[in-house]
Amino acid sequence: MSDHFEAVFSCFLRDDIPASVLLALRWHLGLDDEEPEDLDPENSPYPLLVPNSNSRLPGGDVVSLRRTVQEFTTSGERYEWELFARCYWVDDFTLWLDDLLALIAPHVARPGYGGYLRDEYGTDLKIITFREGTYDPVDI
């Protein structure tokens, strides 16, 4: 029997994020059906953030990727991409957590909190932290 987790990813990405990374995120979120050509199938065998309509999480799975205005200045508006995903994960998905975080980390707009993993029945949170284009390891 497998362990299950609540996986939450919550961060802002810089507006200059490469189109290839946005395509990969859209595929992982289930917003695009076609896998991007430049993703390595061994590191991304299937979309990790697709919401499951039969999720056992209270309130269900939720995913969002949207471009938002973060600041109004005299020179114009400043945009960022808002990434939010809350998904019910089987423990096998954690095998590709590092690959997913490595995809996101170089483009994070604000260092610090980036989400968490929590055992389905646990209260201990494994916090995801982004800093300087990378992330702190998450011990599962």
VMD Tcl script that builds the backbone (N, CA, C; Angstrom):
set m [mol new atoms 420]
animate dup $m
set s [atomselect $m all]
$s set {name element resname resid chain x y z} {
  {N N MET 1 A 0.836 -1.168 0.000}
  {CA C MET 1 A 0.000 0.000 0.000}
  {C C MET 1 A 0.887 1.241 0.000}
  {N N SER 2 A 0.499 2.222 -0.748}
  {CA C SER 2 A 1.287 3.437 -0.909}
  {C C SER 2 A 0.936 4.488 0.131}
  {N N ASP 3 A 1.925 5.328 0.431}
  {CA C ASP 3 A 1.669 6.519 1.237}
  {C C ASP 3 A 1.120 7.599 0.322}
  {N N HIS 4 A 0.378 8.509 0.899}
  {CA C HIS 4 A -0.176 9.626 0.130}
  {C C HIS 4 A 0.162 10.934 0.825}
  {N N PHE 5 A 0.268 12.000 0.009}
  {CA C PHE 5 A 0.665 13.307 0.507}
  {C C PHE 5 A -0.243 14.394 -0.034}
  {N N GLU 6 A -0.354 15.455 0.745}
  {CA C GLU 6 A -0.880 16.712 0.238}
  {C C GLU 6 A 0.347 17.486 -0.224}
  {N N ALA 7 A 0.410 17.822 -1.499}
  {CA C ALA 7 A 1.539 18.567 -2.067}
  {C C ALA 7 A 1.033 19.946 -2.464}
  {N N VAL 8 A 1.665 20.980 -1.915}
  {CA C VAL 8 A 1.277 22.357 -2.204}
  {C C VAL 8 A 2.486 23.104 -2.753}
  {N N PHE 9 A 2.279 23.780 -3.862}
  {CA C PHE 9 A 3.292 24.639 -4.468}
  {C C PHE 9 A 2.672 26.021 -4.592}
  {N N SER 10 A 3.312 27.019 -4.000}
  {CA C SER 10 A 2.755 28.360 -3.964}
  {C C SER 10 A 3.879 29.379 -4.050}
  {N N CYS 11 A 4.022 29.983 -5.232}
  {CA C CYS 11 A 5.097 30.960 -5.411}
  {C C CYS 11 A 4.774 31.870 -6.593}
  {N N PHE 12 A 5.545 32.945 -6.671}
  {CA C PHE 12 A 5.463 33.854 -7.809}
  {C C PHE 12 A 6.706 33.655 -8.661}
  {N N LEU 13 A 6.513 33.631 -9.973}
  {CA C LEU 13 A 7.600 33.448 -10.921}
  {C C LEU 13 A 7.803 34.752 -11.687}
  {N N ARG 14 A 9.046 35.040 -12.019}
  {CA C ARG 14 A 9.349 36.273 -12.745}
  {C C ARG 14 A 8.632 36.299 -14.092}
  {N N ASP 15 A 8.333 37.488 -14.536}
  {CA C ASP 15 A 7.621 37.659 -15.799}
  {C C ASP 15 A 8.460 37.223 -16.995}
  {N N ASP 16 A 9.792 37.234 -16.851}
  {CA C ASP 16 A 10.666 36.863 -17.958}
  {C C ASP 16 A 10.948 35.355 -18.017}
  {N N ILE 17 A 10.110 34.581 -17.364}
  {CA C ILE 17 A 10.270 33.124 -17.383}
  {C C ILE 17 A 10.234 32.624 -18.829}
  {N N PRO 18 A 11.154 31.748 -19.217}
  {CA C PRO 18 A 11.167 31.261 -20.603}
  {C C PRO 18 A 9.866 30.545 -20.979}
  {N N ALA 19 A 9.494 30.697 -22.229}
  {CA C ALA 19 A 8.273 30.065 -22.739}
  {C C ALA 19 A 8.318 28.552 -22.552}
  {N N SER 20 A 9.498 27.949 -22.681}
  {CA C SER 20 A 9.610 26.495 -22.533}
  {C C SER 20 A 9.260 26.051 -21.102}
  {N N VAL 21 A 9.612 26.858 -20.116}
  {CA C VAL 21 A 9.288 26.529 -18.725}
  {C C VAL 21 A 7.787 26.689 -18.497}
  {N N LEU 22 A 7.200 27.738 -19.055}
  {CA C LEU 22 A 5.742 27.911 -18.942}
  {C C LEU 22 A 5.002 26.744 -19.592}
  {N N LEU 23 A 5.478 26.300 -20.738}
  {CA C LEU 23 A 4.852 25.147 -21.396}
  {C C LEU 23 A 4.951 23.901 -20.523}
  {N N ALA 24 A 6.118 23.687 -19.917}
  {CA C ALA 24 A 6.297 22.525 -19.038}
  {C C ALA 24 A 5.371 22.619 -17.826}
  {N N LEU 25 A 5.256 23.799 -17.240}
  {CA C LEU 25 A 4.358 23.968 -16.091}
  {C C LEU 25 A 2.905 23.753 -16.493}
  {N N ARG 26 A 2.511 24.293 -17.631}
  {CA C ARG 26 A 1.129 24.103 -18.098}
  {C C ARG 26 A 0.835 22.614 -18.301}
  {N N TRP 27 A 1.809 21.865 -18.807}
  {CA C TRP 27 A 1.625 20.423 -18.995}
  {C C TRP 27 A 1.515 19.729 -17.637}
  {N N HIS 28 A 2.409 20.079 -16.694}
  {CA C HIS 28 A 2.356 19.476 -15.362}
  {C C HIS 28 A 1.034 19.774 -14.661}
  {N N LEU 29 A 0.471 20.939 -14.898}
  {CA C LEU 29 A -0.788 21.344 -14.266}
  {C C LEU 29 A -2.016 20.779 -14.986}
  {N N GLY 30 A -1.804 20.133 -16.114}
  {CA C GLY 30 A -2.922 19.585 -16.875}
  {C C GLY 30 A -3.642 20.626 -17.708}
  {N N LEU 31 A -3.013 21.787 -17.924}
  {CA C LEU 31 A -3.628 22.850 -18.724}
  {C C LEU 31 A -3.360 22.659 -20.208}
  {N N ASP 32 A -2.324 21.894 -20.549}
  {CA C ASP 32 A -2.010 21.514 -21.925}
  {C C ASP 32 A -1.866 20.001 -21.979}
  {N N ASP 33 A -2.396 19.387 -23.030}
  {CA C ASP 33 A -2.358 17.933 -23.153}
  {C C ASP 33 A -1.042 17.401 -23.702}
  {N N GLU 34 A -0.392 18.187 -24.550}
  {CA C GLU 34 A 0.794 17.708 -25.237}
  {C C GLU 34 A 2.061 17.983 -24.429}
  {N N GLU 35 A 2.840 16.929 -24.182}
  {CA C GLU 35 A 4.089 17.071 -23.441}
  {C C GLU 35 A 5.092 17.878 -24.259}
  {N N PRO 36 A 5.713 18.896 -23.646}
  {CA C PRO 36 A 6.730 19.675 -24.367}
  {C C PRO 36 A 7.885 18.789 -24.819}
  {N N GLU 37 A 8.399 19.068 -26.012}
  {CA C GLU 37 A 9.450 18.245 -26.600}
  {C C GLU 37 A 10.749 18.275 -25.805}
  {N N ASP 38 A 11.041 19.391 -25.137}
  {CA C ASP 38 A 12.335 19.512 -24.468}
  {C C ASP 38 A 12.350 18.943 -23.048}
  {N N LEU 39 A 11.256 18.348 -22.586}
  {CA C LEU 39 A 11.252 17.692 -21.280}
  {C C LEU 39 A 11.820 16.283 -21.403}
  {N N ASP 40 A 12.682 15.935 -20.491}
  {CA C ASP 40 A 13.263 14.596 -20.460}
  {C C ASP 40 A 12.236 13.629 -19.865}
  {N N PRO 41 A 11.786 12.625 -20.617}
  {CA C PRO 41 A 10.773 11.695 -20.115}
  {C C PRO 41 A 11.190 10.948 -18.849}
  {N N GLU 42 A 12.490 10.795 -18.633}
  {CA C GLU 42 A 12.933 10.117 -17.405}
  {C C GLU 42 A 12.765 11.011 -16.182}
  {N N ASN 43 A 12.884 12.334 -16.369}
  {CA C ASN 43 A 12.735 13.278 -15.262}
  {C C ASN 43 A 11.305 13.780 -15.110}
  {N N SER 44 A 10.512 13.626 -16.155}
  {CA C SER 44 A 9.105 14.047 -16.132}
  {C C SER 44 A 8.270 13.010 -16.863}
  {N N PRO 45 A 8.078 11.834 -16.251}
  {CA C PRO 45 A 7.377 10.766 -16.968}
  {C C PRO 45 A 5.891 11.040 -17.187}
  {N N TYR 46 A 5.297 11.871 -16.331}
  {CA C TYR 46 A 3.894 12.238 -16.492}
  {C C TYR 46 A 3.629 13.520 -15.704}
  {N N PRO 47 A 2.540 14.196 -16.010}
  {CA C PRO 47 A 2.230 15.447 -15.306}
  {C C PRO 47 A 2.037 15.195 -13.807}
  {N N LEU 48 A 2.686 16.001 -12.981}
  {CA C LEU 48 A 2.659 15.786 -11.537}
  {C C LEU 48 A 1.616 16.609 -10.801}
  {N N LEU 49 A 1.061 17.619 -11.456}
  {CA C LEU 49 A 0.178 18.548 -10.747}
  {C C LEU 49 A -1.241 18.592 -11.302}
  {N N VAL 50 A -1.611 17.582 -12.047}
  {CA C VAL 50 A -2.969 17.526 -12.604}
  {C C VAL 50 A -3.965 17.291 -11.465}
  {N N PRO 51 A -4.981 18.139 -11.366}
  {CA C PRO 51 A -5.954 17.934 -10.286}
  {C C PRO 51 A -6.759 16.654 -10.497}
  {N N ASN 52 A -6.962 15.941 -9.417}
  {CA C ASN 52 A -7.714 14.694 -9.444}
  {C C ASN 52 A -9.132 14.981 -8.952}
  {N N SER 53 A -10.115 14.707 -9.770}
  {CA C SER 53 A -11.500 14.968 -9.376}
  {C C SER 53 A -11.954 14.066 -8.233}
  {N N ASN 54 A -11.216 12.992 -7.982}
  {CA C ASN 54 A -11.539 12.088 -6.867}
  {C C ASN 54 A -10.565 12.253 -5.696}
  {N N SER 55 A -9.955 13.420 -5.589}
  {CA C SER 55 A -8.991 13.675 -4.529}
  {C C SER 55 A -9.620 13.449 -3.160}
  {N N ARG 56 A -8.817 12.911 -2.238}
  {CA C ARG 56 A -9.310 12.702 -0.874}
  {C C ARG 56 A -8.996 13.889 0.024}
  {N N LEU 57 A -8.399 14.948 -0.550}
  {CA C LEU 57 A -8.122 16.146 0.240}
  {C C LEU 57 A -9.414 16.929 0.473}
  {N N PRO 58 A -9.622 17.440 1.672}
  {CA C PRO 58 A -10.789 18.297 1.897}
  {C C PRO 58 A -10.751 19.494 0.947}
  {N N GLY 59 A -11.819 19.714 0.235}
  {CA C GLY 59 A -11.860 20.804 -0.732}
  {C C GLY 59 A -11.338 20.436 -2.102}
  {N N GLY 60 A -10.709 19.275 -2.218}
  {CA C GLY 60 A -10.231 18.791 -3.507}
  {C C GLY 60 A -8.928 19.414 -3.962}
  {N N ASP 61 A -8.469 18.980 -5.117}
  {CA C ASP 61 A -7.252 19.495 -5.731}
  {C C ASP 61 A -7.553 20.818 -6.431}
  {N N VAL 62 A -6.560 21.699 -6.444}
  {CA C VAL 62 A -6.696 23.008 -7.080}
  {C C VAL 62 A -5.380 23.334 -7.768}
  {N N VAL 63 A -5.436 23.843 -9.001}
  {CA C VAL 63 A -4.238 24.310 -9.684}
  {C C VAL 63 A -4.527 25.629 -10.384}
  {N N SER 64 A -3.502 26.483 -10.449}
  {CA C SER 64 A -3.648 27.775 -11.114}
  {C C SER 64 A -2.282 28.276 -11.550}
  {N N LEU 65 A -2.239 28.812 -12.755}
  {CA C LEU 65 A -1.057 29.504 -13.258}
  {C C LEU 65 A -1.584 30.712 -14.013}
  {N N ARG 66 A -1.316 31.892 -13.454}
  {CA C ARG 66 A -1.845 33.088 -14.107}
  {C C ARG 66 A -0.880 34.254 -13.951}
  {N N ARG 67 A -0.896 35.113 -14.940}
  {CA C ARG 67 A -0.050 36.311 -14.948}
  {C C ARG 67 A -0.819 37.411 -14.232}
  {N N THR 68 A -0.176 38.004 -13.244}
  {CA C THR 68 A -0.859 39.017 -12.437}
  {C C THR 68 A 0.004 40.272 -12.314}
  {N N VAL 69 A -0.661 41.410 -12.129}
  {CA C VAL 69 A 0.040 42.668 -11.877}
  {C C VAL 69 A 0.474 42.669 -10.418}
  {N N GLN 70 A 1.758 42.878 -10.188}
  {CA C GLN 70 A 2.277 42.895 -8.827}
  {C C GLN 70 A 2.539 44.295 -8.314}
  {N N GLU 71 A 2.717 45.231 -9.241}
  {CA C GLU 71 A 3.073 46.574 -8.808}
  {C C GLU 71 A 2.756 47.563 -9.924}
  {N N PHE 72 A 2.250 48.710 -9.531}
  {CA C PHE 72 A 2.056 49.813 -10.459}
  {C C PHE 72 A 3.129 50.850 -10.164}
  {N N THR 73 A 3.880 51.235 -11.184}
  {CA C THR 73 A 4.916 52.251 -11.006}
  {C C THR 73 A 4.707 53.353 -12.037}
  {N N THR 74 A 5.470 54.407 -11.912}
  {CA C THR 74 A 5.356 55.497 -12.888}
  {C C THR 74 A 5.786 55.044 -14.272}
  {N N SER 75 A 6.624 54.016 -14.335}
  {CA C SER 75 A 7.071 53.509 -15.634}
  {C C SER 75 A 6.160 52.401 -16.182}
  {N N GLY 76 A 5.131 52.052 -15.442}
  {CA C GLY 76 A 4.191 51.030 -15.917}
  {C C GLY 76 A 3.926 49.963 -14.877}
  {N N GLU 77 A 3.313 48.900 -15.335}
  {CA C GLU 77 A 2.963 47.806 -14.444}
  {C C GLU 77 A 4.071 46.759 -14.436}
  {N N ARG 78 A 4.223 46.092 -13.297}
  {CA C ARG 78 A 5.179 44.992 -13.180}
  {C C ARG 78 A 4.382 43.710 -12.973}
  {N N TYR 79 A 4.640 42.717 -13.823}
  {CA C TYR 79 A 3.904 41.459 -13.790}
  {C C TYR 79 A 4.736 40.332 -13.212}
  {N N GLU 80 A 4.061 39.341 -12.666}
  {CA C GLU 80 A 4.658 38.082 -12.251}
  {C C GLU 80 A 3.646 36.982 -12.553}
  {N N TRP 81 A 4.148 35.757 -12.606}
  {CA C TRP 81 A 3.288 34.595 -12.779}
  {C C TRP 81 A 3.010 34.006 -11.407}
  {N N GLU 82 A 1.760 33.818 -11.117}
  {CA C GLU 82 A 1.332 33.234 -9.840}
  {C C GLU 82 A 1.106 31.744 -10.070}
  {N N LEU 83 A 1.865 30.925 -9.354}
  {CA C LEU 83 A 1.721 29.470 -9.446}
  {C C LEU 83 A 1.143 28.960 -8.138}
  {N N PHE 84 A 0.042 28.235 -8.238}
  {CA C PHE 84 A -0.517 27.584 -7.059}
  {C C PHE 84 A -1.022 26.211 -7.474}
  {N N ALA 85 A -0.624 25.218 -6.718}
  {CA C ALA 85 A -1.121 23.857 -6.935}
  {C C ALA 85 A -1.252 23.176 -5.581}
  {N N ARG 86 A -2.377 22.548 -5.372}
  {CA C ARG 86 A -2.611 21.728 -4.173}
  {C C ARG 86 A -3.160 20.408 -4.680}
  {N N CYS 87 A -2.358 19.365 -4.525}
  {CA C CYS 87 A -2.697 18.076 -5.128}
  {C C CYS 87 A -2.501 16.930 -4.138}
  {N N TYR 88 A -3.247 15.895 -4.376}
  {CA C TYR 88 A -3.146 14.644 -3.626}
  {C C TYR 88 A -2.161 13.759 -4.363}
  {N N TRP 89 A -1.016 13.497 -3.743}
  {CA C TRP 89 A 0.054 12.745 -4.391}
  {C C TRP 89 A 0.202 11.358 -3.808}
  {N N VAL 90 A 0.425 10.388 -4.669}
  {CA C VAL 90 A 0.887 9.074 -4.247}
  {C C VAL 90 A 2.392 9.203 -4.024}
  {N N ASP 91 A 2.963 8.391 -3.158}
  {CA C ASP 91 A 4.378 8.544 -2.795}
  {C C ASP 91 A 5.321 8.442 -3.993}
  {N N ASP 92 A 4.947 7.749 -5.048}
  {CA C ASP 92 A 5.804 7.650 -6.233}
  {C C ASP 92 A 6.099 9.018 -6.847}
  {N N PHE 93 A 5.176 9.965 -6.724}
  {CA C PHE 93 A 5.378 11.291 -7.300}
  {C C PHE 93 A 6.565 12.008 -6.661}
  {N N THR 94 A 6.869 11.674 -5.401}
  {CA C THR 94 A 7.978 12.341 -4.724}
  {C C THR 94 A 9.320 12.014 -5.375}
  {N N LEU 95 A 9.368 10.959 -6.176}
  {CA C LEU 95 A 10.598 10.616 -6.891}
  {C C LEU 95 A 11.004 11.717 -7.863}
  {N N TRP 96 A 10.037 12.489 -8.339}
  {CA C TRP 96 A 10.301 13.542 -9.322}
  {C C TRP 96 A 10.154 14.939 -8.730}
  {N N LEU 97 A 10.077 15.029 -7.410}
  {CA C LEU 97 A 9.952 16.331 -6.745}
  {C C LEU 97 A 11.148 17.224 -7.060}
  {N N ASP 98 A 12.355 16.704 -6.956}
  {CA C ASP 98 A 13.544 17.509 -7.232}
  {C C ASP 98 A 13.543 18.051 -8.661}
  {N N ASP 99 A 13.119 17.251 -9.619}
  {CA C ASP 99 A 13.074 17.704 -11.010}
  {C C ASP 99 A 12.067 18.835 -11.183}
  {N N LEU 100 A 10.932 18.725 -10.521}
  {CA C LEU 100 A 9.917 19.774 -10.594}
  {C C LEU 100 A 10.417 21.060 -9.933}
  {N N LEU 101 A 11.032 20.934 -8.762}
  {CA C LEU 101 A 11.560 22.112 -8.071}
  {C C LEU 101 A 12.709 22.749 -8.853}
  {N N ALA 102 A 13.533 21.935 -9.490}
  {CA C ALA 102 A 14.633 22.470 -10.301}
  {C C ALA 102 A 14.105 23.227 -11.520}
  {N N LEU 103 A 12.963 22.826 -12.034}
  {CA C LEU 103 A 12.331 23.536 -13.145}
  {C C LEU 103 A 11.854 24.919 -12.704}
  {N N ILE 104 A 11.291 25.000 -11.511}
  {CA C ILE 104 A 10.691 26.231 -11.002}
  {C C ILE 104 A 11.723 27.184 -10.396}
  {N N ALA 105 A 12.633 26.672 -9.594}
  {CA C ALA 105 A 13.510 27.485 -8.737}
  {C C ALA 105 A 14.254 28.627 -9.435}
  {N N PRO 106 A 14.842 28.431 -10.608}
  {CA C PRO 106 A 15.593 29.537 -11.215}
  {C C PRO 106 A 14.727 30.742 -11.589}
  {N N HIS 107 A 13.408 30.588 -11.571}
  {CA C HIS 107 A 12.505 31.631 -12.045}
  {C C HIS 107 A 11.638 32.226 -10.941}
  {N N VAL 108 A 11.882 31.807 -9.706}
  {CA C VAL 108 A 11.100 32.296 -8.578}
  {C C VAL 108 A 11.416 33.775 -8.360}
  {N N ALA 109 A 10.365 34.583 -8.242}
  {CA C ALA 109 A 10.514 36.030 -8.118}
  {C C ALA 109 A 10.856 36.473 -6.700}
  {N N ARG 110 A 10.407 35.740 -5.711}
  {CA C ARG 110 A 10.597 36.128 -4.314}
  {C C ARG 110 A 11.113 34.942 -3.520}
  {N N PRO 111 A 12.253 35.084 -2.880}
  {CA C PRO 111 A 12.788 33.964 -2.091}
  {C C PRO 111 A 11.913 33.688 -0.873}
  {N N GLY 112 A 12.028 32.476 -0.374}
  {CA C GLY 112 A 11.302 32.088 0.839}
  {C C GLY 112 A 10.353 30.938 0.579}
  {N N TYR 113 A 9.251 30.970 1.309}
  {CA C TYR 113 A 8.243 29.910 1.271}
  {C C TYR 113 A 7.793 29.620 -0.158}
  {N N GLY 114 A 7.696 28.315 -0.490}
  {CA C GLY 114 A 7.237 27.914 -1.808}
  {C C GLY 114 A 6.232 26.778 -1.791}
  {N N GLY 115 A 5.804 26.375 -0.568}
  {CA C GLY 115 A 4.825 25.303 -0.456}
  {C C GLY 115 A 5.241 24.292 0.594}
  {N N TYR 116 A 4.612 23.121 0.535}
  {CA C TYR 116 A 4.927 22.067 1.508}
  {C C TYR 116 A 4.416 20.727 1.033}
  {N N LEU 117 A 4.924 19.678 1.671}
  {CA C LEU 117 A 4.385 18.328 1.545}
  {C C LEU 117 A 3.970 17.879 2.934}
  {N N ARG 118 A 2.846 17.198 3.001}
  {CA C ARG 118 A 2.335 16.708 4.278}
  {C C ARG 118 A 1.784 15.314 4.063}
  {N N ASP 119 A 2.181 14.380 4.937}
  {CA C ASP 119 A 1.599 13.043 4.892}
  {C C ASP 119 A 0.092 13.177 5.044}
  {N N GLU 120 A -0.633 12.371 4.314}
  {CA C GLU 120 A -2.095 12.447 4.292}
  {C C GLU 120 A -2.719 12.518 5.691}
  {N N TYR 121 A -2.188 11.755 6.629}
  {CA C TYR 121 A -2.763 11.718 7.972}
  {C C TYR 121 A -1.894 12.428 9.003}
  {N N GLY 122 A -0.832 13.080 8.550}
  {CA C GLY 122 A 0.098 13.714 9.470}
  {C C GLY 122 A -0.166 15.196 9.663}
  {N N THR 123 A 0.574 15.768 10.597}
  {CA C THR 123 A 0.494 17.206 10.840}
  {C C THR 123 A 1.844 17.879 10.585}
  {N N ASP 124 A 2.897 17.097 10.399}
  {CA C ASP 124 A 4.228 17.630 10.162}
  {C C ASP 124 A 4.343 18.080 8.708}
  {N N LEU 125 A 4.707 19.349 8.495}
  {CA C LEU 125 A 4.864 19.885 7.150}
  {C C LEU 125 A 6.330 19.852 6.745}
  {N N LYS 126 A 6.586 19.403 5.535}
  {CA C LYS 126 A 7.917 19.468 4.934}
  {C C LYS 126 A 7.898 20.700 4.029}
  {N N ILE 127 A 8.435 21.812 4.532}
  {CA C ILE 127 A 8.354 23.100 3.852}
  {C C ILE 127 A 9.300 23.155 2.653}
  {N N ILE 128 A 8.806 23.720 1.555}
  {CA C ILE 128 A 9.610 23.978 0.363}
  {C C ILE 128 A 10.053 25.436 0.446}
  {N N THR 129 A 11.368 25.663 0.333}
  {CA C THR 129 A 11.914 27.016 0.406}
  {C C THR 129 A 12.791 27.282 -0.810}
  {N N PHE 130 A 12.524 28.409 -1.454}
  {CA C PHE 130 A 13.319 28.829 -2.605}
  {C C PHE 130 A 14.260 29.954 -2.187}
  {N N ARG 131 A 15.478 29.935 -2.752}
  {CA C ARG 131 A 16.435 31.017 -2.502}
  {C C ARG 131 A 17.510 31.020 -3.579}
  {N N GLU 132 A 17.816 32.222 -4.064}
  {CA C GLU 132 A 18.920 32.436 -5.006}
  {C C GLU 132 A 18.925 31.472 -6.187}
  {N N GLY 133 A 17.784 31.259 -6.805}
  {CA C GLY 133 A 17.702 30.415 -7.989}
  {C C GLY 133 A 17.718 28.930 -7.729}
  {N N THR 134 A 17.642 28.538 -6.459}
  {CA C THR 134 A 17.625 27.114 -6.123}
  {C C THR 134 A 16.614 26.883 -5.003}
  {N N TYR 135 A 16.647 25.730 -4.389}
  {CA C TYR 135 A 15.701 25.382 -3.337}
  {C C TYR 135 A 16.411 24.548 -2.286}
  {N N ASP 136 A 15.859 24.581 -1.083}
  {CA C ASP 136 A 16.400 23.743 -0.019}
  {C C ASP 136 A 15.856 22.329 -0.182}
  {N N PRO 137 A 16.687 21.320 0.041}
  {CA C PRO 137 A 16.214 19.928 -0.080}
  {C C PRO 137 A 15.032 19.658 0.846}
  {N N VAL 138 A 14.110 18.856 0.370}
  {CA C VAL 138 A 12.933 18.482 1.152}
  {C C VAL 138 A 13.106 17.022 1.548}
  {N N ASP 139 A 13.231 16.771 2.859}
  {CA C ASP 139 A 13.357 15.397 3.356}
  {C C ASP 139 A 11.983 14.796 3.535}
  {N N ILE 140 A 11.721 13.731 2.797}
  {CA C ILE 140 A 10.401 13.092 2.875}
  {C C ILE 140 A 10.507 11.811 3.654}
}
mol reanalyze $m
mol bondsrecalc $m
mol representation Tube
mol addrep $m
